[in-house]
Amino acid sequence: MMTEPWVLPALKAFHMQRFLMALIFVISAPNPGLAWGELGHRTVAEIATQYLSAQSAAEVHKLLGDGAHVMAEVSVWADTIVGDRPETYPWHVTQIPPEGSGYDRKRDCPNDDCIVEKITEMARVLGDRTVDTSLRIEALQFLIHFVGDLHMPLHAFVGLNRNRSGAWVRIGGTTDKLHLWWDNVFVDALGFDSGELAKRLAVQITVDDRKHWEKGTSEDWANESFRITHEFVTKYALLENRWETVSEDRPVVLPTTVLDEVKPIVAQRLKMAGVRLAWLLNQAFK
């Protein structure tokens, strides 16, 4: 399917405020702390809501309050607190190097201060009913966000996270930071309403999909994201670019076919994140 020439500029204009906030964050920080934009995180939470057991749904509402969209409403909370709680910043990523074959805890998660280990930790805290309620609420909000983060491919690849996520990339008539293409533009290409997008994606999830996705660990999911990113950057020779010469006026140029290539990958990762988030919560609340 070919992309109409007006689509990319329209998408960017429609969400310029969201892009600006994320852009400021990425420019000012050594590693990206945002994965997906608000639309992506809300969509993951909305999908997960549809797969919660009755017991899990009751527990979620007990901790977060009533409302059909309560999980979506807190889905970006973990991003909003980074300024006040900078110690949480590295929790949003893991740093698998491009020459690596997969996640290595000692190498990629110093002091267990990364998303892979934090998902395990937060699931354990959430499931422990002897823990103070305020800590369980935080753990739930972190889990809702981090499962989404981990399924955003660039958040498991240090070759882009550490020093290339800020690189300018042009596709068609639009130039933006590479990380923001994945955070926002590629997701926005699927639709603008998280509730409607979640419904549309959930309809595509089969019983076999759920059976296949409802297993594994956060390490396994990190390795999936790593492989997706590695394939992407290898195909477009992004690791071979001399990024010190790249700027907004002289961006790396990728073909317009990238949008149509990436859309199904993004849709799949959102669906997987939603199913797995519900699965984790159902396990924690047993």
N, C-alpha and C positions, 0 to 999 in steps of 0.2 A: 504494500500500500504506500503510495507516495504522499508526502506531507505537503499540504498547501503552503505557498510561500508566505502567507500572512500569519500562519499559526505561531511560529516562534516569537516574533515581535509582540503578538497579542498576548501570549502567555506571560511574557516578561512584564509587559505593561500592567496586566491585570493584577499581578502579585508584586509590584515594585516595592511596596512597603515591607512585605515579608522578606524580600531579597535584601533590602537595605539593612534590616536588623541582623540577618544572618551574615551578611558581608562584613559588617563592622566587627562581629564576633570573630570571624575567621581571620581577618587582617590583623587583629590585635593579639591573637593567641598563637603559640608555637605549634599546637596540634588542634585539629578541628574538634569541637565539642558537640556540634550539632549533626544529627543524622536524620535523614528525611526532614521535611519541613513540618509545619503543624498539620498539613493535610495528610502526610504519610503516617505520622504518629496517631492521629485521630482515627485514620482508616484501620490501622492495625488493631487499635482498641475496640473499634466497632465490630470488626470481624470476630475478635476474641469473645466479645459479649454474647455472640450468637452460639458459642460452643461451650459456655460454662454449664456445669451441672447445676441443679436446683440448689444444692447445698452451697456450692461456690458462689452463686449469684447472691444468696442470702448473706454470706460472709462478706462479700464485697460491699454490699449496701450497708452492712453493719459498720464497716470501717470507713467507708467513703461517703455514705449518705444515700438517700433515695435519688432516683432519676434514671431514666432509660439510658442516658448517655454519660453516666458519671465517670466511667473509665476513660472515655474520650476527653472529658473535661480536665482530667489531671494528667493526660498523656505527655504533656510537654513541661510539667512541673520540674523535672530533673534538670532541664536546661535553664529554667528561670532562676535557680538557686546558685548557679555556679559562681556568680559574682560575689555572693555573700559567703559561700562555702567552697573556696578554690580547691580544697582537698578532694572534692568530688570530680574535678575536671578529668583526670586520667581514667576515671571509671567508665567513660563513654566509649573507649576504644581498646583494642589490643594491637600490638605492634609486630606483626609477622613480617619479616623482611622479604623482599622479592626473591632472594636466593634461597629462602627457606622452603621446606616441603610441607609445612603445616605448623600449627601452634606448638610452641615449646614453652611450658610454664616458666621455667627459670629465665629464659632469654627474653620472652615477650611480655612478661607480667611481673616486673620487679615489685617485690614486697606484696604480691597478690593484689596489686593496685590497678586492676584493669577489668574490663567488662566481663570477661569470661569467668573470673573468680567471683566477681561481685554478684552476678546472676545466681550462682550457687549459694553464696552467702545470704542474699536477700530472700531466696526461696526458703532457706532454712529458718531464718528469723520469722518470716511470715507464717510458717507452719507451726511455730512454737507458741502455744497459747499461754505459756507462763511468762512470756516476754511482755513488757509494758506496751499497752495499746498504741501509744504514740509512735513507738519504734516499728510496730507492725504496719501501721498506716504508711510510714515512710518507706518501709520495705516493699509494700504493695505498689506504691507510686514509682519507686525506682524500677521494679520489675516490669511494670507496664511500659516504661520508657526504654529500658535497656534491651528488652527482647526486640523491640523495633530497631534500636540502634544497631544491634549485632547483625541484623539481616540487611542493613545497608552496606553493600560490598566494600566500600572504601574504608569502613571502620575496622577492617581487619588486615590492613595492608600499610605497613609503615613507609614503604617507598613513596606513597602519595600523602599519607597523613602527616609525616614529619616535615617535609620541605617542598612538596609539590602540590599540595591541595590548593594553594593559593594561586597556582599558575592560571593564566588567562587562556581560555579556549574559545574559539569561534566555530559555531555551527550555523550555516546559513547566514542570516543577517544579524545574529545575536552573539554577543561576546559576554562571557561571564566566567567566574572562577569555576574550575573543574568540579570542586566539591559541591558547589551550588547547583551545577547542572544535575547532579544525582539527588541532592537534597530536595530540590524544588521543581525544576523545569521538566525533568523526566516523569515525575509524579503528576505534575499539573497536566501533562499531556494525556493522562488517563481520565481526568475529570476534575471539577472544582469543589464538589460537595462530598465530604467524607462519608456521610450516611449513605448516600446513593451509591458512591463508589464501593463501599463495603458490601452493600447488598448485591451489587453486580458481580463483584469478585467472589463472594461467598457462594453464589449460585453455581460458579464454575468448579467449586471444590467437591470432588467425588469422595465416596466412602474409601476407595483405595488411596486417594491422596492423603486423607486423614490418617489412615493406617500406616502409611509410609512416613509421614511427617511427625506423628506423635511418638517419637522415640529419640534416642540420642542425648547428647549433653550440649552445654554451651560451647564446649571445645569443638564438637563436631560442627556446630552451626558456624563458628568462626572460620573453620577450615573451608566450609562452603563459600563464604563470602570472600575469603582469600583467593580461592581458585577462580571465582568469577572475575575479580579485579585483575588477577594475574593474566588471565586470558584477554581481557579488554586492553590492558596497557601494552601487552605484547603485540596484539594485532595491530594497534595503532602506533607502535614504536614510541610510546610516551616516555619510557624510561631512558630512551636514547636522546631525548631533547636536552639541549643546554638551557635549562630553565632560567639561568641568570640573565639570558638575553631576551626572555619573554616578558611582554608587558601588555597592558590593555590595548595599546596601539599596534603592538606586534605579537598577536596571540598565536598559539598553536591552532591550526585550522584542521578541523575534522569534517568529513563528508556529511551531507544532510541525511544520508541514509542511517546515520547513527541513531537518530531518534526512533525510527521504526524498529531498529535492531534491539534497542535497549528497553523499549516499552514492555514487551512480554517478560523480560527479566525482572523488571521492577514490579510488575503485577504479581509475578510468581513469588517474589520475596515478601511482598506485603501479605499475600495469602498464607505463606508458610509461617510468618511471624505471628499472625493472628491465631492460627490453629495451635501453634506451640505455646503461645502465651496462655491460652485457655487451658491447655494440657498441664502446664506448670502450676497454674492456680488450682486446677482440679486435684492435682496431687498434693499440693500444700494444704488444702482445706479438708482432706479426707479425715 
